[in-house]
Amino acid sequence: MPDEIQLNAHEARVLGVLIEKELTTPDGYPLSVNAVVMGSNQKSNRDPVCDYTEAEAVVALTGLMAKHLVGRSMPAGSRVEKYRHTAREALGLSAAETAVLAELLMRGPQQPGELRARAGRMCPLASTDELAAVLASLAHKGLARNLGRRPGERAERWGQTIAPQAHPAPTSEASAQPAAAPAAAAPQPAARAALEQRVAELEQRVAALERPLADPGG
């Protein structure tokens, strides 16, 4: 099933939020649409910071329900319909794998040290070896991949694979293009003045050479 799942950026953020809130604030879970909006627009542990509307949250929840990753519930005594994720069952994940996937969905590619600290809020990760095993399992299930090291960094980065547009990789192609030389298209004032003076001198010399030809007896 993971190979068939493709989430857009809104769905990725909402799914990550539902997982995070289940693991960090279970007393307030499942979430209402309003709680989903607030969690999605939260400024901590989110990248990029967003400003989703209620309508956008509803569309994302509807999309996730169609992909069997979210379900509705009506808790006893509640007048508001609420939403819970079913990612663990649908994707066959452990608690640690679910937490790491949520972190990647909410914040994008990260180094193992960052991942362990942030995902550890949701599910304890006792060591870097444990995190490495979790990442290897997610990669085997087609949910994450090693993106390698960026220039100047000592550790590789890991990213999720089910929402490619949520955190598109930056490109340096534009910076790699050679800069155009402005002087070729528009000469600088000093260069233009020198060119005009040179043309005038050449015109004077041509005129001086033409005068004897025009008056042979002079």
Summary of the structure (lengths in Angstrom):
residues: 218
radius of gyration: 31.4
end to end distance: 100.9
largest distance: 120.7
contacts: 597
relative contact order: 0.12
helix: 53%
strand: 9%
